[in-house]
Amino acid sequence: MASTDGPESGMEPGEERNKAEMVTNRPTPDTARELKDSAADPFHHGQSRIGHGSVLIAAITSCTNTSNPSVMLAAGLLAKKAVERGLKVDPAVKTSLAPGSRVVSDYLQKTGLQTYLDQLGFNLVGYGCTTCIGNSGPLHPKIEKAIHDYDLVAASVLSGNRNFEARVHQNIKANFLMSPPLVVAFALAGRVDLDLSREPIGKDKDGKETFLRDLWPSLTEIRDAMQSALKPEIFRKLYRDFADQNPKWNEIPSSTGDIYQWDEKSDYIHEPPFFENFSMSAGKIDNVTGARALGIFGDSVTTDHISPAGAIKATSPAGEYLMSRGIEPQDFNSYGSRRGNDLVMTRGTFANVRIKNLMMPGTEGGVTKYFGVRAGQADRKPETGEQMSIFDAAMKYAETKSPLIILAGHEYGTGSSRDWAAKGTRLLGIKAVVAASFERIHRSNLVGMGVLPLQFADGTTAQSLGLDGSETFSITGLSDAIQPGQQVTLEIQGKDRQSRSVPVKLRIDTPIEVDYYKHGGILPFVLRQLLARK
């Protein structure tokens, strides 16, 4: 990165760390070239060099880790030793501390350790979900440009729970979960491609190499800190009368009464269409005919791929929608914060920047090919395909009332049990997901939203069948008499009009799930049950 404090500097072609393999699902990019940009904004603390393996986000975050006093005090003690030795964190590393409780701040202040964390950049940013759910905020714009221009595999280190693709930050491709003291250690090292048991973290103020073992606190040091700072009365004080201790929260205006008043001006909470055209009669289970593939995916597609939780790109369907509502990109917030708005979340479904739709080989992001016929253009050849976002394609298929399906590999829906991964699937008009295998909770959520999960026989996949998404699909053998786990048939018609039949297993696994599916999902099922009791 360029700086007014010194000559232009960058990554040298021969650096071994630029050749490190940081992730397993993509090839390591070529060795980065030297970065040169005379117009780059300066780092106020000096110049910085980044490359493959550089730590660009270091976050002590998540209630599960920060509720453990021993590891939080260990992080503070490690920071204290580092500061006393004169070690510093590179200015390119975005550091933050987001405890899950104010008790953490209390004992870090009482022990004097927060001062040392502050000196290394681990300042308090708030209490609750931050980096773990994608609320990382932007990096320095020149850093983001360098990552994009040179396809850098940079890293984040965090004490959170989740490191799915593009969750922590859309431009950070390698994300590592670790304890709070290790987060501080790797922030000081500035890179992840080193062995901290043998290699030094850095050099102290006297130029002497400093190793992790020199900074790591002993059990006695941690125990002494805990005994001096942890008092039961603090927990009672900070957890008692919680509402009265948050006047700002209490000042937020809200409606009262038994029925929620929807506000059409709100872009955070919007009435979803799950009960549109509701009646007391359950639907009928029928075959699905003439369906189109909205996406074909490989193995281990997570719920974060299906429904991202992090930042909203301005060029995405959700970003374009928010801008149409007069909201500037800096005010987008995240998908997680707008989960109460179906108009945002549906547009965000399959919008993860790292998702790979095999209908679009060599590309990443929520794009697909539309093979339908536009209204009023019956002479258009549907087999040619037209590239567009998955959301836009779904809306065009909706114009002609074309049902949609998803084809996927093993472990479809793995990861967080995110409800919007199933809700968004339903609202895109997807009638069925055919996969080699499902993650347990997501399969259940699909049924709960009235989406049919079907499983290929062992050894069969969309790839083994040679599918490219131009085909039309029908699912036969469906009726009100279906049984859990029965076999049904996936009928496939190719561009050559040749048809073939593929047996698939109905992954409605229990009798109650048959009822859910018949009612169009668990929401209308429960509402009908409640109304019937009155």
Secondary structure, DSSP 8 states (H G I E B T S, - for coil): --BTTB------TT-GGGG----SSS-----------TT----TT------TTBEEEEEEE-HHHHT-HHHHHHHHHHHHHHHHTT----TTSEEEEE-SSHHHHHHHHHTTHHHHHHHTT--B--SS-SGGGT------HHHHHHHHHHT---EEEESSS---TTTS-TT--EEEE--HHHHHHHHHH-BSSS-TTTS-SEE-TTS-EE-HHHH---HHHHHHHHHHH--HHHHHHHHTTTGGG-HHHHTS----SSS----TT-SS----GGGTT--SS------EEEEEEEEE--S--BHHHHS--SB--TTSHHHHHHHHTT--GGG--BTTTTTT-HHHHHHHTT--TT---TTSTT--SSEEEE-S--TT-TTS-GGG-EEEEHHHHHHHHHHTT--EEEEE-TTBTBSS--HHHHHHHHHTTEEEEEES-B-HHHHHHHHHTT-EEEEE-TT--TTTTT--S-SEEEEES-STT--TT-EEEEEEE-TT--EEEEEEEE---SHHHHHHHHTTSHHHHHHHHHHHT-
